[in-house]
Amino acid sequence: MSIGHTLLGLLESGPRHGYDLKRTFDATFGHDKPLHYGQVYSTMSRLLKNGLVEVDGIEAGGGPERKRYAITDAGITDVQRWLATPEAPEPYLQSVLYTKVVLALLTERDAATVLDTQRAEHLRMMRILTDRKRKGDLADQLICDHALFHLEADLRWLELTAARLDKLAAEVRKP
């Protein structure tokens, strides 16, 4: 996820302080990985330096000064460009799981156990996500669906690989 673009997009509704940006980000996108304050302020500093935001005001208080940020026209254009650009699909051509299976075969270990252990972990995570989806709001349901669909694809790959394990072993152990 592009933190900078997300913060810029949140600023399109109006100027905000860093604290408010963090709070809104966490409530909307950060259920599983909230932003650190330092990440918000370092990102805002970079956006300011690049002319994508400007300081709309500074408020003094009992603590440090609070800057209120506003998105610039260049920032709006940058968000629009980012939203219009499709994300590159992840081909997963060099997955850690594939590497573990092949390495198990090359070292004469039980690759079927590697696959079984991974299958059990995927099923455990699917149960957690399914429970979260059942209890969650629409945003949680959509995020969980996305993760569940990826896990289902992984499970299909695990089954296919298990069915082809003897053939793979013969190929990777060729001299």
N, C-alpha and C positions, 0 to 999 in steps of 0.2 A: 504494500500500500504506500502511496506517496503521501507522506505526512504533510509536506508543504502544500501540495495541491488541495488536500482535504481542508487544511486550515484556511487557505485562500477561499475555497468554496463556502466555508462557514462565515467568512467575512462579507460575502455578497449580500447578506441580509442586513448588514449594518456594522458600524465600528464596534470593536470589542477589546477588552483587556485580555492579556494572556491567560489569566486565571479563568475567565469566562470561556475562552476558547478551549482550554483543557477540559473544563467541566462538560461542555457541550460535546466535545470529541468523545470523551469517555462514556457519556450517556448514550451516544448514537453509534459509535464504532468500537469503543474500547472495552467491551464487556470482558473479554479474555485477556486483553493486553492494554491496560490504561497507559496513557502517556506520562512521562516524568516531566515535572515542571521545567527542568533544564532543557529537555528536548523541545518543549514549546518555545522557550525563549531563544534558544540557539537557532531554531528554524525561523522564528520571526525576525531575528537579526539578519539572517541570510536573505530572507525575502525583502527586507528593508534595503539591504545593500544592493540587491538586484532590481530595485525599483518596482517591485510587485505589490508592495504595501507602503503606506506612509504613516507617520505618527500623527494621529488626529487630535491628540490632546494628552496632557500629562497632569495627573492629579497627585498632589502631595497628601500624605496621610500620616498616621502614626508610625508606619514602617517605610519601606522603600517607595520611591515614586512609582506610580502606576501609569504605564503608557497605554493609551488606547490606539489600536491599529485600525486602519481603514484600507480596503483594497483599492488599488489604482486601476486605471483603464488597461494598463499593460497586464496587471494581475488578472483582470476579468478575461482578457484575450487568452492568457496562458491557461486558465481553467477551462475555457471553451475548447481550446486546442487539445488539452489533455483528455477531456470527456469525449471528444470526437475521435480520438486515436484508439483503435482496438488494442487490447492487451495481447501479447504474443502467447498463444497456447503453449502450455508446458508439455514438451514431448516425453519427458521422463526417460530419455535414452540412456542416461547414466545413473540409474537409481542405486542407492545404497543396498537395497534389498537384493537386487540382481547380483551385485558385487558379492554379497554375503553367500548367496546360493552357489555361485561359480567358485568362490574361494573354498567353500566347504567341500565341493566336489574335487577341486584340485589338491586339497590337503587330505583327501580320503576321510573326511568327516561326514556325518549323516546330514545331508542337505534336506531330507524330508523333515527332520526335526526342526531345522531352521524355518522351513515353510509352516509347519504346524504351530510353532511358537508364535510366529508372526500372525497367523490366522487367528489364534486365540486373542492376541493383543488387539487386532482389528475388531473382532467381535465385542470385546470388552468396551472399546471406545464407541462402537456403534450403539451399545446399550446406553451408555452415558449420554450420547447425543440425542438418542431417541427420547430419553426421559426429559432432557432439557427442552427438546422441541415440543413435547406434550405440555409442559408447564409454561413455556415461554410465549412472548408476544409475537406478532407477525415478523418482526426483524429477527428475533431469535430463531423462529421456524425456518426462515429463508436461509440464514447462515448455517443452521444445522443441516438443512436439505443439501446445501452445496457440499458440505463436508461428508455427509452420508453417501452421496452419489460418488464421490472420489473413493471413499472406502469400499463401496460396492465394486467399483472397477478394479481396485487392488485385489479384492477377494477373488474376482474372476481370474485375474492374472495368477494368483497363488494356486488356484485349482488347475489351470491350464499348465503351469510350470510343473506342478506335482505329477500330472499325467505324462509329461514329457521328460521327466527327470532322468530316466535311463538313457534316452537319446542324447540329452544335453551332456550327461556325464561322458558318454563315448566321444562326443565332439570336443569337449574342453580338455580331455585327457590324451588326445592324439599327440604323438611325438612330433 
